[in-house]
């Protein structure tokens, strides 16, 4: 279940980052193609809320139940703090850089969590990338 949530989280966070970067660029043309609603703040805050729920369930659940490593949880918190502070305190091109960076950080948190949740306890590999069982 956690692996599926991490996949959803990685996908949703990446799409959120793309959305936050692309909307300011295509803001004037969105209504022409019927996508004007994407520029509404309720869409962004809904995406942030869904990503927060998925992130907390997936990453906090894996932290408590399996790997007990702080890195994915720290990345999740940093990513959401970056998104929220970027939305509140920046505007224009700076917001279009900072907020997607937060989304990418959340996607990385899900990736790291996914890798940690799949590791064994032998301790001879980082993120289970090069580890081989005998």
HUHUPE-V616373 format. One record per backbone hydrogen bond with DSSP energy under -0.5 kcal/mol. NH is the residue of the N-H (numbers start at 1). CO is the residue of the C=O. If there is no record, write none. Layout:
((NH:CO) (NH:CO))
This chain:
((5:1) (6:2) (7:3) (8:4) (9:5) (10:6) (11:7) (12:8) (13:9) (14:10) (15:11) (16:12) (17:13) (18:14) (19:15) (20:16) (21:17) (22:18) (23:19) (24:20) (25:21) (26:22) (27:23) (29:26) (30:26) (32:29) (33:29) (33:30) (34:31) (35:30) (38:35) (39:36) (40:37) (43:40) (44:40) (45:41) (46:42) (47:43) (48:44) (49:45) (50:46) (51:47) (52:48) (53:49) (54:50) (55:51) (56:52) (57:53) (58:54) (59:55) (60:55) (60:56) (61:56) (61:57) (62:58) (63:59) (64:60) (65:61) (66:62) (67:62) (68:62) (68:63) (74:70) (75:71) (76:72) (77:73) (78:74) (79:75) (80:76) (81:77) (82:78) (83:79) (84:80) (85:81) (86:82) (87:83) (88:84) (89:85) (90:86) (94:91) (96:92) (97:94) (98:94) (99:95) (101:97) (102:98) (103:99) (104:100) (105:101) (106:102) (107:103) (108:104) (109:105) (110:106) (111:107) (112:108) (113:109) (114:110) (115:111) (116:112) (117:113) (118:114) (118:115) (119:116) (123:120) (127:125) (129:126))
